[in-house]
Each structure stands twice: as C-alpha cells, then as structure tokens.
Amino acid sequence: ISSAPTVWTEFGRIAQEYDPVNLGQGFPDWLPPKFAVDSLVEAVLDSAQSPHQYTRPAGHPNLVTQLARRYSIHLKQEIKPMEEVAVTVGASQALYLSLQTLIQPGDEVILFEPFFDLYVNQVRLAGGKPVFVPLRFEPYVKEETENGVSGGTRHEMETIAESLELAGPDCVVLSDEVYKYIVHAPPTEKAVGESPLCRGHTHFASLPGMWDRT
C-alpha cells in the first residue's frame, strides 16, 4: 500500500499556491439551497423528534425510502428501501465496504485507466491484486442496428457485460457513477436504456442480466 502523496493532495497544494481555477476535485463555491439549510436547522432544533440519537446503521428510514423511490425510476425496477439501499459516509466508504466484502486474498480486480487513485490502495488493503487496463481513444462511430443507434459509452458497457457473462458468476462490477449527471453532449433523441432522470446516462445495473452482478 502506497503512503506517497496522492494526486489530490498534490493538486490541492498547487491550487493553494497559485490560486488557479481548480477543476480537479469539484469544490463547491456556492451555498446550499435555502430550503435545505432551513430544513437542517429545523431538524436540529426539533427536540420533540429527538434528532441527536443514533439512527438506523444502513440509513435513516425516511432517507432510504426517498432514495429507493428515486433509484426505482433511474433503474426502472422497484428498489426495496430497507433491503437494497445503504447510506455510507461518502462514496469512499461505500467503495471500501464493498471491496472488503467482495474481495478474497489474491483476487484480481480490473481497473480501467485513468481511474480514481483511491481504488488501488483500497483493492490492495482488501488483499486484491489490481490489474490495470488502459482505455484507448477511438473516434466515435454510430452503428445503425435493428434496435436503433448504438455505440459510445453504452456500447462499451454492453461489451463489459458480455465479458462478465463469459467470466462466470464470481465476476462482479462495482460501478462508480458519481458523475452521472455530467453529460457533455446530451443526445437529441432518447437512447435505449438511458435513465429517465439523467439524459444520456445508462446505469450499468440496468443492462440486461446485470442487476445481480453490480
């Protein structure tokens, strides 16, 4: 496990030194919406509901219910809030818990380059062996098929899904979709399988046969 400075600490140091526009870490430079701040203050001061107590470990019932409702739309199938939704302290903890649960010592974990630098140490900490697969740039080509237009990101994910089927039931995918709402060129027409709430994005778990493999 590497203890060297990460790209985040290095770019953070440079950003403080030269004061550039830092597009690396997504620092918000605006306040949360007023209704969100007001709701937080109201909840903290509501002694009748006693908010200052331990909550359900996998997430507050009201929160997981709302998340299940939203992701049922994203994934186009009913999500059970108390069985299929877990709230963690950020995506890093979600990745850590998932890797610690899934990886056995010596398991190989494919990482597509470039990747979030946190992945490597978390894989090694769980006893896994990172296998690096660099992504290559190829001109985007649309292919007319019986089902419409395919290609691009969805086509790549379908290729991964096919590889998963060939690899057997012990091969699963951790799909880190933190930037799913950032679509640089939203399609002019609705794509097959895209999220109803996020134009241009397809959740890997929504692909045929991938719900139980993601």
N, C-alpha and C positions, 0 to 999 in steps of 0.2 A: 504494500500500500504506500503510495507516494505521499510524502509530507511537504513537498515543494509548494511554493505559492501557486494558486490557481489562476486561470485567465481572468477570473472575476476580481480577485484581489489586485492583480497587476493593472488591469484596466481602470479599476477604481482609483488606484494611486495616481495613475497618469491623468485621469479626469480631474482629480483634485488639484494637481499641479498646473495643468494648462487650461482648465475650465472650458473644455470643448462641449459640443452637443453630444451627449453620451447616448448612443442608440443600443448599447450592448446589453443592459440589464433591465431596461424598461422601468426606470424610476418614474413614478407618477409625480408631476409637478402641479397638480391641482387638488382641491379639496374634494372629499366625497360629497355626493348629493345631499342637500339639506335634509331631505326626508330620512335619509339613512342615519345622519348624525342625531336628528331629533329622536328617532326610534331607539337608538342606542342609549341616549340619555334617559329616556322614559323607562327603558327596561332596567337600567342600573338603579334608578331611584324608586322602582316599584317594590317596596318592601313586602307588600301583601303576597306577591308571587315568589318571594324569596329567591332571587336570581343568583345569589352568591353561594351556590352549593355545587357539589359535583353533579355533572349531568350524565346522561347515558354515554358509556365509553365510545360507542360507534357513531355518536352524533345525536344532538337534541331531536326528539321526535318530530317537532314542527319543521325543523330544518331538513331532515332526511325525507320527510313527506313531500316538501316542495321540490327538492332535488329529484326525487323519483318521478314526480309529475312532469318536470321539465325534460328529463332524460328519456322518459317514455315517448315523448314527441321526437326527440333527437334520434333515438334508436328504433323508433317505430314498433315498439313492443312494450308491454306492461312491465315496469320495474317495481319490484316489491321493496318498499322503503326500509322495512325492518330486517330484511334478509339479504338485499343486494346493494345496499348503499352504506358506505362507511366514510366518515369525515375524519380527516387527519390534520396535523399541524403543518399545512403546506404540502405541495407536491413531493418535496424531498422525502418527507416521512412516508408518504404513500408508496414511493418507489422502494425505500428501504424495507418496509414491512413486506411488500410483495416479493422482493428478491430474497429476503431471509426465509420466506415461506416456501418459495418455489425451488430455489437452487439447492442442490446437493453437492458436497465437495467433489470437485473435478468436473462438474457440468460445464459445457461450453455455452457461452452467451454471445450471440451475434450482435455487434454494434455497428450501425451504419454511420460511416464518416461523411461529413462532420457531425458530431454529437455533443450533447451537454456534458461537460467534463466531469460532472458528478457521477456519471454512470460507472466509470471504470473502477473507482475505489469502492463503490457500493457492491459491484459484482465481486470484486476480489475479497471484500470483507465477508461476503456470504460463502466464500470458498469456491466461487466460479472462476472460469478461465475466459477472459474476453477474447473474442475473435473479431478482428476489425475488417469490415467490408466497405471500401471507399465507393462513394457514389460518383458516377461519371455523368457529365453533361452531354445530353444528346438533343438535337433540335426537336422541338415538339411537332409530332406528326399526327394528324387526325386520321382515324381509320373508320370508314363507313361500314357499319355492320348491320345485321338484321335488327339489332336492338337499339340502333341509333348511333351516336358518336361515342367512341371510347378512346382512351389514351390518357397521357398525363398521370397525375397522382393516383387516380382510381385504378388505372391500368397497372401501375406499379404495385399497388396494394393487392390487386387480384392475383398478380404473379406471386407475391409473398404468400397469399392464402393457398394457392396451388402447391407451393413448396411445403407448406405446413401439412397438407394432406399427405404428401409423399413421405414426410419425415416421421409420421406416426403420432399417436396420441400424447406422447410425452413432450412434444414440442409445442410451446405456447408463445403468445406475443404480449408484451407489455407496450401498449400504445400511449405514448405521452403526447396528448393533444392540447397542450396548454395554449397554443397559438391558433386554435381552430377558427377564431373569429377574424383573424387577419388573413384575408384573401386578396392577393394583389390584383387579380383580374377576374372578378366575379363573372360567371358565364351569363350570356344574354338569354340562353334558354335553360330551363330546369334540367339538370343532369339526372340520369338514372341513379337512384340510391343516395342522393345527397340529403343532408339534414334539412328538414323543413324550417328550422330556426337559424340555419347558418349556410347561406347560399355558397355553393362551390366546395363545401367540405363534406367528405364522406367518412363516417366513423368506421374504423376497422371492424369493430364488433358487429356492425350492421351488415357486413358482407355475408353471403350465403355460407352457412356452416361454421362461422367464426365466433358466434356468441359464446360458446363454451370453450373457446380456445384463446380468448382475450382477457 
